[in-house]
Amino acid sequence: MGFFNNPCEILRTRRLLALGDFNSISAAKVDDGHGGLRYYDDEPYTEMDHDDLEFQVQASTIGTTQLADRRPTETLLRKGYMVDAAAHLGAPWEPTVGHWADGQGDPDPWGPRRIDLILASRSVAPALTGYRAHRSPAAEAASDHLPVFADFDPSKVEAQTGTSGPPITGRRANGVPTGICSSTTSRRSGTSPAPTPRPSAVTRS
């Protein structure tokens, strides 16, 4: 498990797994079979009409196309910094929510969606060997979210040269103004390359 006080430390970590309830649709894209790309997760909200859409769709599209707000993962997947394990492996699409009824006994107003994700940084991505959502009567009864699993081969995690890295450029870096992430000092004391640990994990709940 990795714990970081500074967002820059997360951005510079070469070995990273981020997993949990992102409460949003993934921005991961896959080959559409026609020479282009499509979202791994289809748009789930286009035909919906209820009060809470503002928390899930792009505000400017409510009442029209109602496109999912994918910004939480869009930032992490940008330029291949991380990959969505399910999309990266081409795993069959499986929802992680939508199997519980709401408090009034009506069907879940959001329907089946995949919002519990496992993301891997680019050095861990080659080591991914499997992904799945666990569905069983016990899992469905225990929670409105199904657990997700990823398998990886530690021997295939790409070597890193240390936790330091080039300055992070652009208008903002993961919500941090440009310039804050320009230090090349290791997150451990000194500037020597870090030892070779297992991938860190950052969880969301």
N, C-alpha and C positions, 0 to 999 in steps of 0.2 A: 504494500500500500504506500503510495506517495502522498505527502502533504506539502503544499506550497503556500507560502504567504504572499508571494508576488506573482502576478499573472505571467510576467516575463520568464519566470522559472519554468512554467508549464510549456510555454512556447519553445523554449530551448531544449527541453528534455527530448532526447532521441528515442528512448524506449518508453512508450506510454500506451496504456489501455484506458479508455474512458467508457464507463458503462452505467446504465441506470435508466430511470424514467425521465426522458427528455421532454415529455409532454408536448411534443411537436413532431410533425412529419419530417422524415429525413430528406436532405437535399442531394443524396447520392444518386448518381446517374449511371446507366448501363447502356450497352449497345442496343439500338432499336431494330437491328436487323436490316436496315436500309441505308447504312453508311452514316447514320447520325446517332444522337443520344436521346434517351428519354429518362424520366425519373423512375427509379426502381419502385417507389411507392406511387401509385396513381393518386389523382386528386380525389379525396374522399368527401369533400364538403359541397360540391357543385349544386346538388339538389336539396340541400338542407335548409330549414327555415325555423330557427329558434333563437332565443335571447342571447345565448352565450357564444355565438359565432365570432364575436369580436376578439375572443381570447385565442382563437385558432387560425383565423384567416387574415390575409392582408387587408387592412382596414379599407383601402381604396377599392377593393373588389366585392365588398359586402353588397348583396342584392343584385350582383351581375355574375361575374365568373366565379367568385368565391374561392380564390386560390389559397392553398395552405400557406401559412407563414413558416417558411423553412429556414429563417435566419439563424436560429441557434446552432444548427449543424453546418449551415453554409459557411460560416466563419472557420470552423474546424476542418472542413473538407477542402477549403480553398487551396488551390495549387498543389493538391495531393499531400498536404501536411498530414492529414489522417485519412483513413478509408473506413467506410461502413462495412463491417465484416460480412453481413448478409449479401450486400450488393457486390462486394469485392469477390466473393466466392461463387456468385451466381446461384445462391441457395434458393430453393422454392420459397415464394412469398408466404409468410405466415403472420396473421395478426397476433398482437400481444394483449389487446383489450377488446371489449365489445361482447364478452360472454356473460356479463352480469346484467340483470335488470336494474333499473333505477329504483328509487325509494317508493315510487307510486305503482310499481309493478309493470310499468311499460317497458318496452325494449330500450336498451341503451341508446340515447338520442344521437350519439356520435357514430354508432355502428362499428364494425370491425376496423381496427387501425393498428399499425405497427409504430408504437411510440417508445418502446423500451429497446434501447440500442446498445450495440457494442462497437466502439470505434477504436482503431489501432493506428499508431503513428507509422510513418512510411518505413521505418526500420523494422517494425514488428510485422507489418503486412505480409512479407514473404513467408513468415512462419505460420500464418493462419492455415489450418487444415480442415476445419469444420465449423458449422454454425447451425443452431436449431433453437426453436422455441419448444419448451416442454409443456405438452398439453395432456392432462389426465383428469379424471373426475376429482381427485384430491386437489390438484393444482387449481382447477376452476372454482372449487368451493372455498379454497383458502384465501384467494385474493382476486380483485378485479384486474390485476396484471399478471400475466404469465411470466415465469422466469425464462431467461434466454441464456444460452451457453455458447461458448466458442472454444474450439480446440486449437492449440498451436504447438509447434515443434520448437523448443528453445534453441536447438542447434542451428536453426535457420534464421534466428534473429540477427539482423545485420550488425556488424561491429560498429561502434561509435568511436570518435576520436576525442571524446570529452563532452561535458555538458555545456561548454562555452560555444559560441557561434557568432556568425556575422550579425551586424546590427539589423534590427527589424525595422523595415522602412514602410512608407505609406502614410496615409493620413492618420490612421489609428491602428494599433496592434492589439486585437482582442480587447478593445475598450480602453487601452492605455495610449495616451498621446505619444506621437512620434518623438523619439529622443530618450524616453525613459528606458527603453530596452536596448541601449547601444553599448552597454558594458560587455566586455568579453571575459569577465571573471567567472570562474567556475562557481556553481552554487555551493560547493564545498569550499573550505578555506583554501586560499592560494589559487594558482592557475593550472595546477597539474591535472591531467586527464583523470576522470573519476574511474574507480574500479568497474568491473563488468557485472552489474546487478541484474536481477530479473526485471522484466518490464514493470514499471510503476503502474498503479491503477488509481484513477480518479473516479469516484462514484457520485452519482446524482440520485436524489430521492425526492 
